[in-house]
Amino acid sequence: MNVNTNETINNINKNRVKIFYQLNQLGEITGLSPRTLKYRMKLVSKKYADMPSLLIKNGRAWQIHYTIIDEFMPIYTKSQTTLSNHKWETFVTWNTKDNYDVKYHIQLITEVKEKLPSCNIAYVIETDQRGYNHLHALADSLNDEVKEAVSDVMEKYVNKGDYRLQIEKINNRTSVTSYLKKSGTITII
C-alpha cells in the first residue's frame, strides 16, 4: 500500500476500542498450539507491519488488536472445535414487540433447529432495556437457509409486524462470539 493509504488506515484504527491480546492468550481462542501461533505470528507481523495501531511489539511480547485475531484462526477444519474457532456463518437476532418468557424463545429456536437438522446453533437469550427477552444466535449454515427457517418459524407464531429480525453473514467470528459471551451462558444445539 502507499504511504497515504497507510496513514489514513492508522488514523481510523487509532479511534477503535483498544482491546489487545498477547500471543499466549490466543491458544485458548483459536485452539492452535503455541508453536503454530508463533509461525502464524511471523506471517501476520509482515502483513500488518505498516499498521502500528493493530499490532504492537513491547519488548519480546506482541500486543494483537482484537480485530485481527481472525488471522490466527485454523486454516483447516479441526476435528474438535471450540465456540471461538468453529466456522460460524450466520448471525441471527430477533426481538419481539411483546415480552415472552425464556421458554418461549427456547421453543422457537428449537423449531428452527428442527428445520435445519445438520446445522449447529449457539444461542443466548438476553433481556433488553425494556425488560423484554430477545435472542442472539450463531449458525454454521448459509445465510439464505437460516433466513428461510427462522422466518417460517417466526411467522408461524408471531405476527409479521410484532417482531424485528436481523440475519447477517458473519465477517469476524471472534468479535461475534465474544459479543454472545457478554450476557452469560451460551447454549449449543
N, C-alpha and C positions, 0 to 999 in steps of 0.2 A: 504494500500500500504506500501511497505517497505521504509525505510529511503532513500536509494539510488535513488529510483524512484521519491520520493517527491522532493529531491534536484535537480534532472535533470529537472523535470517539472517546478519548480520555477525559475531555471536559464533561461529556454526558455521563460517563461512568463515575465521575467524582461525586455526583449528586445521588447516586444509588445508596441504598442501605448498606452499611459496612459490616457485613457478616462474613467472616473468614474462617476457613478450616485449615488445619495443618494436615500434612500428608498422612501421618499416622492415624488420624481420625477417619480417613476415607475408607479404610478397610472394612469397617462395620457397615458403612453406607453402600459401598459397591460390591462387597463380597470378594474382592480381589486380595491376593497375597501381598505382603509388603514388598517383595521383590518385583512383582508385576507393576505395582504402583510406582516404584522407582523408575522402571523403564518407561512407563507412560508419562511420568513427570518430565523426562528428557524431551519427549515429543511436544508436550504441552508448553514447556518453558520456551521452546523455539517458536511455537505458533503465537504465543502471547508476549513475546519479548518487547514489543512496541506498546504494550498496554499495562503500564505500571499500576493502574488502579484496580486491575483484576488479579494480578499475580505479583506478589512482593516477596523478596528474599531477605529475611532477617537473620544474618549470620549463616548458619547451616540449615535453618528451617524455612520452609516455604509457607506463605500465607496465601491461600487459594480462595478467591471470591466464590460465594455460593452459586453464582450464575454459570460458572464454567465447570461445575462438578460433573455434569453430563459427559464431559470429555474423558473422564476416568471410568465410565461405566463399561462393563464387559462387552467385548466385541461379539463374542459367541454366546449363544444361549446356554446358561448353566443348567445342570440337572436339578439343582435346588436353588430357587431364587428367594430373595427377601422382598419385603414390601418396597424398598427403595430401588432395587435393581431389576424388578420384574418389568416386562415390556408392556406397560400400560399404554393404551392408545387413545382412550376417550375419557373425558371428564364430564360428569353429569351433576347438575344441581336442580332440585325442584323446591319451590316454596309455594305453599297454599295460602289462599285468602283467609280461610278459616283454620282454627287450630285443631289439629288431630293429634292423638296421643302417639307415643313411640311405637306401640304395637301396630298401629295402622300403617305407618311408614315402613315397618319391617315387612308387613304383608305385601305392600306394593312392590318393594324391591325383590321379595321372594318370587312374586309372579313375573317380574322382569327376568329373573334368573331362569325360570321355567321356560320362557320363550327363547332364551339363549343358553341352552344346556352346556355347550362346550366353552362358554365364556367364564372367566374368573371375574368376580366383582368384589371390590373392597369398598365398604361404605361406613359413613359416620352420620349420626343424627344429632343435629345441633339445635339450640334454642336461639332465636334471633332477638332483636331489641324489643319486640312486642311481647316476647314470651312464648311465641309460636314455634313449633318444631318444624325443621326442614332437613333435607337430606343432601349430602355430597357423596358422590361415588366415583370410583375409577373402574374402568372395564378394559379388558385386553382384546375386545373385538373392534371391528371397524366402526367408524362414526355413524355411517348410514344404518347399519344393522342395529346398533344400540338405540339410535333415534327412533326407528320404527317400533322396536319393542317397548321402549319407555312411553312413547306416545299412545300406543294401543292400550297399555295398562292404565295410564293416567286418564284417558278419555273414557275408559270403562267405568271408573269410579268417581271422577271429579269433573264438573262442568268445565268446558274449554276456557271460559273467562275467569275461573276461580283458582287458577294456578299459573305460576311462571316456570318455564322450563328452559334450561340452558344446557346445551350439549356441544362440547367443543373438542377438537383434536388437541392432544397434549403435546406441547413443544418442549417443556422442561420437566422431566419426571421427578427430579429431586425436589424442585420447588412445590410441585403439586402434592407429593407425599408428605412433605413437612407441613403443608397447609392442612392436610387432613389430620395429622398428628396433634395439631394445636388444641383440638377440642376433646381429646380423650381417646377412648377405646375404638379401634378400627376393627370391624368385623369383615371377614373374608368368606364369601360363599361361592 
